[in-house]
Amino acid sequence: MHFDIIAVGDLRFPGGSSTALAGELAALANAGYRVALMAMAGEVLRYPHPVHPEIRALLDAGKAWLVPPDTAVEARLCLLHHPQVFTRWPQTPPRIKAGRTLLVAHHPLMDATGTPYYDWAQIDTVTTALFGDVEWAPVGPKVRAQFARAANAPKLHAQDWLNVVDCDTWALPRAGFMGARPRIGRHSRPDPMKWPQDRESFLAAYPDDPRIDVRLMGWGPELEAIVGRLPRNWQVSPFNAQSPRAFLAQVDMFVYHHHPHWVEAYGRSILEAMASGAVPVLAPHFRPLFGDGAVYCTPDAVRDTVLDLHSSPPRFLAQAERSTAWAREFGDIKLLVARVKNLIGPPKGRQVAAPQRPGRAPKVMFFTSNGVGMGHLTRSLALARRLPERVEPVFLTLSKAFGLAARDGIHAEYLPYHKSIGMPFEEWNIHLEREVQAALTFHRPDVFMFDGNVPYGGMLAALSRHANLWKVWMRRGFWAPGTGEETIGREAAFDAVIEPQDIAQSWDRGITTRHRAKTFAVPPVRYLKDEELLSRAEARAALGLPDDGLAVLVQLGAGNNFDMSRVRAHVLNRLAATDGLHVVLADWLIAEKTQDLPAGVTRLQEFPLPRLFAGFDCSISAVGYNSYHDLLAAGLPSLFIPNEAGEQDEQARRAQYAAINGMALHASSFDIHAVDDGLSALLDETARADMRAACARLGNENGAEIAARYIADLAYTRRQHEAVA
C-alpha cells in the first residue's frame, strides 16, 4: 500500500493538535497528495473519546485513508504527531516504510520552571525503534529553544513545523465593532495551565467592568474553582460549545493570557483569530512570533488597551487588517503545501479513498447476555449492522434468538445460560471462560463488546489474558436505587462504557449516573434505519389488515421473569369486546409460554416489530428500553405498563416520564382500574393526536450510528504495550 504521506497519532485528541492535523491533511489531499492515517492510543487520554470530528470528516470525505491493523504501508513522508503518543511501544507494531520521518512536537518539552512535561529521550528511543531515523520538528521557536537547553536532545529538523490555517475558510466579514461596548473573548480547553493562575489575574486579563463584554468558551469546574463567582459582564460556555469560527464571529478582540508556568508551543487559536479579523491582544512574550499581527500588553493593561482600541474605530480596523495580512503571509495553509513539496517533491498520484483492500479486516466480537427479552441482542445487532463494510462483526450470545444475527449476514455462536441447562452458576462460569477464550483465540477480534447488566466472571477471566484487545461494556441506565454496588466495580475490566441515553435521562437516579469516568454516552439506540420502516399502507398489507379501522398493537413482553398474563388477558378481552378494532398481540420470539387469545385477536411473531408500527394507531406496551424508544420515535400513541420485577431497570419511572411529558399514558399492572382508564384515553382520537404531537418534538438521532463508528475506530487504533521504554 503506497502513499505520499502517512500521519500517525492519537486521532481522539479533542484540542488544537487534532484540528491542525485535520487541516493540514485536507490541504495536502486537495493539493493532490495521497494521504493516510494510522491511529495510535496515547497515554494522555485515559477515558473514552471518539475520533476528533474534523478528522472524522476528513476520513468520511475520502480525503485520507485509515490504515487497518497488520497492514504494511510505504510512504514518502511519515509525520508522527504529538510526542506523548509515543511514550510506549504499541501492542500492534506499525508496519511503515518511509523515505523520511518527522515527529511534530506540538507540546513544549517543559514548563517555564524547567519541569519536563515528558521524557523526550524515552520517546526518541521508542520512535527510532519503530520508525527508523526520526527528526523532531518543533511547532515553533519556543519549543526549539527548549531543545537547545535539553540534555541528550534528539535530532532536530531544520525547520519548525509552524501551525497554519486556511485563511480563506476562517475569514469573516467585519465592518466595525459588534456593539456599543467592546466585546473580548477567548476559547481554550479548561486546563488551568492554559488560563491565568488566580482570580486576580483572571479579572485583570478579562476585566470585571460593565464597559466591556467578556465571552469565554472552555469553561468547566477546573476554572470555576479558580475564579469563583462570575462577573456580571461575563458570558461563559463549555469547551467546544460551538465551533471556534462561530465563536470568533461574536468577538471584536481575542485576549490571550495564560498561567506563568505554561509555555505556549505556538498558539494556533491566535492565528485563527487573526485570520478571522478579530484583533489579538496578547502577552508581550508573543511578539517575536506574531509581530505586528497583534497588540501586546500585560494583563493589568488589558482594560485600558481594549477601551483605547474601541475608542478609535479607524485604528481598530487598521489593526484588524494588519492581523489578517500577517496570517496570510506567515500562517496560511499554502505555506504547508510548499513546505511538504520542498521535502518530498510534488504529488505522484491522485488521492483515492481506498487504494486496496487489506489482507485482514478489523473485527469486532459482540457478546450479549440472555436477558428476559431481546434487548441486549437487539442493541448489539443495531451496532453490528452499521459497522463500516471493512469491519467484520461476529457474535457470541446467550440469547436463544441468536438466529437473528444470521438474517443480517453475521456469524453468531450460541452459548446456553446456566439456567437453561440446569448447571450451577459457579460451574457454568468455568465453562464460560473456556468458551470465550476459545472464541477469542480463533476469531482474533480487535474489539470485544459486552452488552449485559452484569459482566460475567468467566468472561472477564478470559478477557484478562488479552491485553491487546479493546474491551467495551454497553449498558443502559435506570438501575434501581440501592442496586449495582458490586457490579459497577467490574467496569474496571473495560476500556470504555457505551451508555445509550434514555429519553427520560433526567429522571435516572441509578448508580451509573455517578460512574461516568469511562462512559461514552450516545443518543438512544434503535435497531432499524429510517429507510427500513414501512409506510402505513405497506405495513397494513404485511399485517393482513384492511386500510380502514383502528389497529391496536399489544406487546407486553416475554413474561419470562414477571407475570403479565393477568393484565394481558384483561387488556385483550377489553379490546376484543370493543367494536371496530383490529387487535394484534405480538409474541416475543423467546417467550417461554403463550396464552390463548380471545376471538378476533391476531397473534404476531415478527422481528423487528418497529418495521410495522406505521400500520397501527396505538399500542399497549411494556417499557423495556428498546420498545420504549422505538414507540416514542415512531410517535405511536401508547399505554405503557411496566415490568416491575425487582431485577429490572426502573421501567415504571421511564413510563411516568413519558406520561408527564404528554408523550404516552402509564398504568401499573397491579392497578386494573388505572389500566382501564388508560385504555379509554388511548382509544380517544384527541388524546392520541396530543401524544403524537408531543413525540414529534423529540430528536430522531440514532445512537447506533455513533456507537458503531466509535467501536470501528477502536478496531483501527493500536493500543500501547504495558512495557516501558
N, C-alpha and C positions, 0 to 999 in steps of 0.2 A: 504494500500500500504506500503510495508516494504522494507527498505534499510539498508545497513550497515552505509552509510554516506550520509548526505544531506548537501550541501553547499548553503548558502543564501547570495545574494549580488546583486550589480548592474552589470549586465553582459555586460554593454556597455562601461565600463571604458577603455580608449584606451591605458593605460600605463602598468607599470610593475605588478600592483596588479592582473590584469586580466591574464597576462602571467603566473604569479606564480600560480594562481588558476587553470588555464587550465593544466599546467604541473603536478601539484600535483594530480589532479583528474584523469588524464590519467594514472599516475603511480599507483594509488590506484586501478583503474579499471583493469589495467594489472596484478596487484597482486591478483585479484580475488574478490575484494570488490564490492558490488553492490552500485552504486553511483547515486545520483540525484542532480538536481539543481533547485533552486527556484529564480526567478527573481524579484528584488525589485528596484524601481526607487529611487535613492538618490537625494539630493539637489545639488550635485556638478555639474552635467551635466544639464544645463538649455537650451540646444539646441539639435537637433536631432543627435543621434549616433546609428549605428547598433550594434548588439551584436559583441563583440570582435572576430576577425576572428579565433583565436586559440580556443576560447570557442565554436564558431560555428562548427569548425572542430571536436571537441570532441563530440558534440551532433550529428552531421551528421554521425559520425563513430559508433554511438550506444554505446559509452563508458559511457555515462551519460544520464539520462532521465530528461526532463524538466517537472516540476510538473505544471499541469494546475490550474487555479483558482478554489477555493472552493473544493480542493481535500485534504483529510486527509492523513497524512504521519506519519509513525513511523520509527525511525532511532536509531541506537546505538550511533551515534555521529552526532551532528549538528554543523557545522562550519559557523559562521557569519563572512563575510569578509568585512572589512573596516568600522570603526566606523561611518563615515559620511553618510553611507547609512541609519542609524537608528536614525536620529535626530528627526523624526516624526513617528507617527503611520501610517501604510498603510491603504488605503481605504478598501482593502480586507484582513482580518486578515489571517496570516499563520496558518494552522492547522497542527502543527508539535508536535509530542510527541517523545522526545529524551531522551536517557539514560544519555547523557552528552552533554553540550553545551558550546562551546568556541567562544569568539569574538576575531578574529585575528586583532590586531591593526597594520595595515600596515603603518599608518601615525603617526608621533610623536604628542604628546599632545600639545606641544608649540614650539615656535621658540627659538633661542638662547638668546633672551632678556626676555624670560618668558611669552610672549604674547600667550594666548591659540589659537590653531587652531580650536578647537571645545569644546563644553560643555560636558565633559565626564559624569558628573552627570546626565544630561538630557538623554544622550544615554543609560546610565545604567538603568535609570527608564523605558525607552521605551523597551529595550531588556528584562529586567526582567519581565515586564508585558506581553510581547508577548511569551517569550520562557522559563520562569521559572528561575531556578538557572543558572546564566551565569558567567563563568570565563573569564577574559580578558587575552589574550595570546599575549604579545608584540612580534614583529618580530625580536627584537634584544636588546642587553643590554642597548643601549642609550635610547630607549623608556621605558624600565623597570626602569631605573634610574630616568626618569621624573615622573613616578608614585610615586616613593618614596618621591618626593618633592611636590606632588599634594595634595591639601586639599580634603577630602572626596573621596580618591582614591577607585575605585571599587575593587572587589575581583580578585586577580591575579592567573593565572595558574602557577604551579610550574616551568614549563619550557618555554623558549622562543620558539616561532614558527618561527625558523630561515628559511630564504629562502634557497631553494635547486634547483638544476638544474640537468638534465640528462647529466652527463659529457660525456657519450659516444656519445650522439647526438651533443653536442657542440664542441667536439674535432675536430681540424683542422690540416692537415699535414703542418708542418713548418720545414724548413731546414736551415733557416737563415733569413736575412733581405729582405724586399720587393725590395729594390733597393739600389742605391749608397748613398742615403740620408735616414736618419731615418724618418719613417712615423708614426706620432702620430695621435690619433683620439679619438672621444668621441661621444656618441649618448645619447639623452635625450629629454624630452618634452621641448618646447620653453618657459618654465616658468622661468622668470628671477631669481627666488629664487634658481633654480637648477644650475645656472651658475654664474661665477664671477660677482661682483656687478658693475663694471665700465670698461671703455675701457682699462685703465691702467692694471687692474687686469687680464682682458681677454688676453691682449697681453703678460703678464708675464706667465700665465699658458699655453697659446697656442701661442708660440713666433712668432713674425713677423721677421723671419730670413730665408734667402734663403737657408740655410744649412739644414732646416727641412721642411718636407711636413706636412701640417695640414689638417685633414679631420674631419668635424663636421656635424653630422646628427641630425636634430631637429631645423633647422634654421627657423626663422619667423620674422614678424615685431617687436615683442617684443624685440628680441635680436638685430635687426638692429638699433633700437632706442638707444641701449646702445653702440654698437661698432662703428656704422657709416661706414666709408669707410673700405672695407675688405682688409687685406694684400694680396699681390700677391701670397704668398705661401699657402694661404688657399683655400680649396675647400669645399663649404657648400651645404647642401641639406635639404629639409623639413623633418619633423618628419615622420618616417616610409616610407621614400622614397624607402627603401629596407629592407629586414629582418635584424635584428641585427646580426645574424650569418654571413650573406653575407657581412655586413659592417665590422665586426671584421676580416674577411678573408683578408681585404685590409690594415690592420694597424699592425705595429710592437708593439706599446705600447699604452695602454689605459690610458689617462691622465684625472683624475677626480678631479676637484676643483670646489667649489660652493660658493654661497653668504654666508657671515659670519653669517647672521641671520638664515640660513637654518640648520636644524638638519636632517641628513640623517638617516632614521629609520634603514636601514641595508645597502643597496647597491647591489641589485640583478644584476645590469648591470656589476658591478665589478666582481662578481662571474662568470658571463657568460664569461667575458674577460679572466679570469683565466683559465676556462675550455677550452677555445678556443686556449690557448697557447700564447695569447698576454700578454705582461708584464704590469701590472697595475702600474702607477706612481701616487701616491695618497697623499692627505694632511696628515700630521702626525697624526691627531686625529683618523684616521682609523686603526692605528697599533694594538690597542687592539682587533680589530675584525679580521683582516686578517693576523696578524703575519708575518712570513717570506714569505707569498704568494705574497707580493707586495714590491715595492720600495717606499720610503716616502721622500717627500721634500716639502718645501713651494713653492708657485707659482713663486717667483723670482728666485728659483733654478732649475726650470724645464728645462730650456735651457741647463745648464751645465750637469744636470743629464742625459738627453736624449743623448746628444753628447758623454758623457763619456761611457754610455752603448753601444752606437753604435760603439765606437772605439775598443771594445773588443768582437768580436762575441762569443768566448767561455764563457765569463762571462754572456753575454746576454742569451745564450742558457741554461746555468745553472740556471739562474733566472726563465726562462720560465718553466723549468722542476719543480722547486720548486713551482711555481704558480699552475701548473696543479695538482701536488701532493697534495697541500693544498686543492684545490677544491674537489678532490676525497675523501680526508679524512674527511673534515668538511662540505662539501656542496653538496654531491651527493644525487640524488633522493632516493637512497636506504635507506638513513637515515630517510626520511619522512615516508616511509612504516614501518620501525621499530618503529618510534615514534607512529604511529597510532596503530600498533599491541600492543604496551605497554599499550595504553589507553583502547582499546576495544577488544583486542584479535584478532585471525586470522579471515579471511573471513568466512562467514557462508553459502554463496551460490554463484553460478555462476552469473556474471553480465549479465543482459538482457536489451535490449533497451526499452521495454515497458512492465513492469510487469503485468499491467492490464489496461483496458480501464477506463477512468474517467467517473463519472456519467453525467457530463455536459461538452460538448465540448466547447472550447472557440469559440466566434462568432464575425464576422466582418460584420457590416452593411455598404453597399455601397449606397450612394445617388448620382445620376447623374443628371446633368442639361439636358434640352431637346436638346439644340444646334440646328444648322441649318442642321447638318449632323448627324452622329452617332459616332463621335469621343469620346465623354465623356463616353458613354455606352461601346463602344468597348474597350477603355483603362482599364476601371474598370473590365470588364469581363476578360481581359488579366491577371489581377492580381488575380481575384477570382478563376479562373480555375487552378492557380498554387499554391494556398494555400495548406499547408500540409493536408493530409486526416483528421487529428484530429481537424482542424479548419473549422468551418462552415460559409459559406458566405450567406448573404441574401441581396436582392436589394430593394431599393425604387428608382424609376426613373420617370422623367418627359418625357422620350422618348417613343414615340409610338411603338418603336421596342423592347419593354420590353419582348416580347415573345422569343427573342433570348436567354435570361437567362435560360429559361426552356430547351432549346436544350442542355445546359451544365449541366442540372440537378440542377439548382439553383432556389430557391424560389424568385420570384420577384413580387412587387406590383407597379401598375401604378398610379401616381398622375398627373392629367392633368395640363398643364401650363395655366396661366391665359388667354393667347391669344387664346388658342384652345377652350375655353368655354365662351369667351367674358366677363370675370369678371375683374373689376378694380384691378390693381396690389395691392393696399393697402388692399383691402378686401381679395384678394387671399392669401396674406401673413398671415392674421389672421387664415384662414382655414389651411394653410400650417403648422403653428405652432402646431395646434391641431393634424393634421395627423402625423407629425413627433413625437410629444410627445406620441401619442398612440402607434406608432410603436416601440419606444424605450422601453416603459414600457412593451409591450408584448414580444418583442424578447430578451430584456436584453443583447444587444451586449457588448463586451469588447472594441471594436474599432469602431469608426464611421469615414468613409472616404468619403469626398465630392469631386467629380470631376466636375468642372464647372468653368466658368470665374468669376462669381460674387456670393459669398456666400449670400444666401437669408436671409433677416431679420427674417422671421418667423422660418426658420430652426435654426438660431443662438439663437433665443429666447428659443426654445425647448432645445437645447444643453446646454444652461447656467444652466439648472436645474439638470444636470447630472455630478457632479464633479468627479465621479469615472471613467468616460468614457474617453478613449484616443480619441482625435479629430485630424484628419489629413485632410489636403487640398491637393489634387493633381491638379496641374495646369501646363499647358505648358507655355513656354516663348514666345518671339517675340511679346510682346504687342507694339502697335504703340506708338511712342513718344508723350508725352503730354496727354496720357490717363492713367486711373487707379489710380489716386491720392487718391480718396475716397475708392476705392475698396481694395487697398493694405492694408489699415489700418485694414481691417477685419481679417487679419491673426492673430491678437491678440487673437481671439477666439479659435485658434487651437494650439495644442502642437507641431505640425510639419507640414512642407510643403514638399511634394514629388514633385520634378520637373523633369519630363522626359526630358533629354537633347536632343538637336537638332543636327543633322549632321552639320547644319550651325550655331552652337552655338556662334562662334566667331563673328558673324555678329548681334547678338541680342543686341539691343540698348534700349530695353523697361525698364520699371520701376522695373521689378522683378530682374534685374541684380544688383540693388542697395539695395535690401532687401533680404539678404541671411542668417540672423541670425538663422532662423528656417528651412532653406532649406536643405533637404537631396536629393542631385542630383543623378540620376540613368541614365544609358545609355538609348538610345531610346527604347520606349516600343512598342512591336508588339504583336498582338493577338495570332498568330499561333506559334506552336512549330515546329522546323525544320522537325521532322518526320511526320508532318501532311501535308507537301507540296507534291503535286502530281508531278510525272515526266512529261516530255513533252508528251510522248505517252498517259499516263493516263489522263492528262488534256485535250488533243485534243479529246480523246474518250468521256470524260464527256461533252465537249462543242459540240460534234457532228461535229467536223471539220476534214477534211482529213489530212493525215500525211504531205502532201506537201503543198506549197503555203504560202505566207506571211500573218500572222494573226495579226490584229491591234485591240487593245482594246481602246475604248473611254469611259472615266469616268470623266465627268466634273461637278460632284456634283449634289446635290438635286435641286439647283436653288431656294431654299426657301427664300433667302434674297438677291440674286444677280442674275440678269437675264443673264444667259449664253445661252439662246435659239438661239440668232443670231449667235454667234461664233460656237455653237454646230452644227447648221444646215449647216454652211459653211464648217466645218470640215467633216461632214458626206457626204455632196454632193461631195466634192473634192475626198474623199477616194472612194466613191461608183463609181465614174467615172474612177477610175484607175484600169486597168486590172490586174488580178492575185491576188487581195487582198481579204482576208476574214475579214470583218469588223464587230465588235461586240460592241454594245452600252450597257454599264452597267447602269441600272436604280437604283437609290438609293431606298432602301426599304421604306423610309419615304418621298419620293418626293411627293409634293402636286399636281403635274400635270406631264403628259408625253406629248411627241410630236410625230407627225407622222414621220415615217422613210423612207428614200429613198429605192428603190428596192435593194435587195441584202444585206441589213444591218440586222443583227440579234440582237434582244433585249434580254438582260440577266438580271435576278434578282437573285443574288447569295450572300450569306454570309457564310463564309468570302471569299471575292473575291481573296485575295492573294493565296489561295489554288490552283488556276488555272493559276497563272501568267506564269508558265513554258510553257503553251500552246500557248503563244503569242510571237511575235517577237519584238513588240514595243507598246507604248501606248501614248495616248494624255490624259492628266490628270489635274485635279485641284490640288491644292497644300496644302490641309489640312494636318495636322500633320501625321495622320495615313497613308494616301495614299503616301505621300512623302517618308516616311521611309520604308514602305513596298516595294515600287517600287525600291528604291535605294538598299535595302538589297537584293532584288531578282536579281539585275543587269539588269532589264528590261529597255532598252533604251526608254526614254520618252521625249515628248514635254510638258513642264509644262505651263499651262495657269491659272494664279491665280484668285481666287475670290477676287475682290478688293473692297468689301463692307467696309464701314468705321469702322464697329464694329468688323471686323475680325482681327486676328493676321496678321503680315506682311508677307503674303504669297508671294508677289512679291519678297521680299528680300530673302526669303528662296529659291525661284526658281532661282534667279540670282546667288546665291552662287553655286548652283549645276551646272549652265551653265558655270560659270567662271572656275570651277574646272574640267570641261570636263565630268561630270557625267550625264548631261542631257542637253536639249535645253529649251529655255524660250521665251515666247512671251506674250504680253499683249492682253487681249480680245478686247481692243479698237483699236488695230492695226492689221487689217486683212492681210495687206501685210507682216508683221512680222510672222503672223500665217502661211501664205503660204510658206514663206522661211523656217520656222521650219518644216513644213510637208515634203518639198522637201529634207531637210537634214535627216529627220528621216527615209525616205524611201531609203537612201543610205547605202549600207551594210558596207562600210568602216567607215562611221560616227557611225553606231551602234556598230561596233566592238570596236571603241575607247571608246565609253561610257561604254560598258561592262567592258573593261579593267580598266577604272577609278573607277567604282563601286567596282570592285574586290579588290581594295586596302583599302576599308572601313573595319572596325571591324564589327563583326557579333554578339556581345554580346547583349542579350535581357534584357533590364532593368526591364521587368515584373517579371523575376525570383527574382531579388534583392529586388524590391519593395514589392513583395508578402511575401518574407521572413521577411522583416522589419516589416510589419504590423502584421504578425503572431507572431513574437517575442513580439510586443507590447501587443498582446492579452494575453500573458502569464505573463506580467510584472505588478506587483502590484504598483499602484500609491500611493503617500503619501497623507495623510489626511491633510486638512488645519490647523487643531488644533495643537497647540504646546504642548510639554510635561508639 
